[in-house]
């Protein structure tokens, strides 16, 4: 019989089972079926071996591979405008890195659309405790980004997350981490300016960037 510790993360609907024997760790989904939990090291080895295509897009949450939905044209328009804006306005003391891999522990990595962190941190060394702000631009992935993914960000102590609905341009802002997640959550309209709490040179007003919500 395997002795195990159970860990729950935010809005996730499965539990992570860590084996203290030589058996691989597993995740247990809501239906009760055990799944083999992967590590980042194992995933990277499979990519080097060609088992997983380098262009395949997914995230790893508690050892579970979560495929990322294809990005639509609307997502790309918003992301490109924001990238130009941030690169020309943010402080030189900061990285505003688009689509970087954020490693949170040995079994979890996310790929936010933008990750804000000090320029003193080498990109390959980026970990959760360096992050000042994570930004998600969502169209087809809106429910995932506002739900399960927010739970992961909170569980790993990311202090602020913006989730932009690429269609309506409404941004859901998550701040002030507490024991049960983000204590402050509010929605900002595209005409409003939002300023990052821990990086005040990172700010946006989607309307002033010339973006318009879909009618």
N, C-alpha and C positions, 0 to 999 in steps of 0.2 A: 504494500500500500504506500502511495506517495504522500509524504507530508507536504503541505502547501500553504502559502500565504496569499490572501486574496486582496487585490487592489482595485478600487473603483475610481474612474476619472470623469468628473464633470457630468456631461449629459450622455456619456457612453452607455450602450445597452449590453455590454459584455463585461466580463471580469477577467483579469489577468491572473493566471495561476503560475506561481514560481515554484519550480521543483527544487528541492534540496538534495535530491538524488542525482544520478547521472542522466536521468531522462530529460529530454528537451522540455522547456517550459511551454505552456499552452495558453490559449485564450478560450473562454467559454462564452458562447453567444447566448442570446435570449432563449433560443429553443433548447439549450442544454447540451448541444454537441460540442465536444472539445475540438480545438483547432491548434495546429502546431504554430508556436510563436517564433517569429524570425527576429534576428538581430540586424542592426545596420551593417555590421561587418559581413554577415552572411549575404545580405542583399547586394552589397558592393562586390563581393566575390562572384555572385551569379551574373552581375552586369559585366565584369571583366571576362568571364567565361563565355559570354554571349547567350546565356540562358534567358536573361532579361535584356530586352533591347534598351540601349542607352536613351532612346527618345521616348520610351514608355513613361507616362506620367502617373505617379501615384504618391501617396503618403503612407507612412508607417506609424500606426498608433497602437502602443502596447504590444507590438509584435505582429499586428494584423495589417496586411496590405490593403489599402483603401484606394481603388482606382479613382483618378480624378476625371471628371466629366470634360468633354471637349469644350474649348472656349469659343464662344460665338463672336461675331464681328463687333457687336456692341461692347462686349468686355474689352476687346482690344483697343477700340477707340478711346474708352475711358482710361485704360492703363497707359497708353502712349501719351495722352495729354498730361496725365499726372506725372509721368516720368520726366517729361520735358520741364514741367513746372518745378518739381522738386530739385532736379539737378541744377537749375538756374537760380533757385532761391534759398536752399538750405545752407546752413553754416558749413564751412569747410572743415569744421571739427567733427562732422558727422558723415557716416555713410547712409544713404537712402538707397538700399540695394534692391533692385527688382528681381523677383523670382529666385531668391537665394534659398539654399537648403538650410533649414534651422534644425540642428540636432539638439534634442532635448534630453534624451538619455540613450542607453544602448539599444532600446527597442522602439524609439519614437523619433520621427522627424516630420516636420511640416514644411510646406513651400508657400509661404505668404507671398502675395503679389508685391508687397514692399515691406522691408524690414529696416528700421531705423536704429542705429547703434553707433557708439563712438568710433571715430576713424582710427583711434589707437589700437583697436582690435583688428587683427588680421582676419580677413573674411573666412579663411579655412578654420579658424579657431572659434568662430561664432557659436555661442551657447545661449540658452534661455536667459541667464542672469545678466547678459550684456544688453538685451533688447530694451529699448525705450518705448517703442511703438511698433505694432504690426498692423498692416493694412491689407484687407481683402477686398477685391472687386469681384462681385458675384452676379451672374445671370442664371444659368442653369443650376449652379451649385448653391443658390441662396439659402435653402433650408439647412444644408450641411454646414455652411460657413457660420450661420447664425445659431446653430444648435450644437452638434457634437464637437465641432472644431473650437468653438468658444470655450467649451468645457475643458478641452485640452490646454488651451492657452492659460486659462485660470489655474488649472492644476499645476502648471509649471511656472507660475509666478510672473507671467508677462503682464506688466502694469497697465497697459492700455491697448485696446484693439478697436480699429474702425472697420466696419463692414459696409461697403458701398453697394447699393442695389444699382447695377448698371443700367437698368431700364427706367426706374423712377428717379434715380440720383439722390435718393434719401440715404443718409449715412447713419447707421446705428453705432453709437459711441459707447464703449464699455470702459469704465474706470473704477478706481478705488477697490482694489482686491480685498476681500474678507475671507473668513473661514468657509463660506458657502459660495464663493465665486465673486463676480463683480457686483459691488453694492450700488453703483451708479450706472444706469443704462438709459440713454435717451436718444431720440432721433433728431437729426439736424437736416433741415431742408437745403436744397441746392443753392439757395440764395444766401445761406448763412456761412460765415467763416468759422472754421474749426482750427484750433491751435493745440498742438501736442503739449501735454502737461509737463513732460520732462525734456522737451526739445522744442523750445518756443520759436525757433526759426522754421520749423516744419508746420506749415499751415496750408489750408486750402479753402477755396470757395468755388465750387464746381460751376456755378453760373458765370462767374467772372472769367473762367477758362473757356467760355464759349460753348460749353456742353449744355444740351437741352434734354429734358426727359422725353421719353417716347409718349406720344399722345394716345 
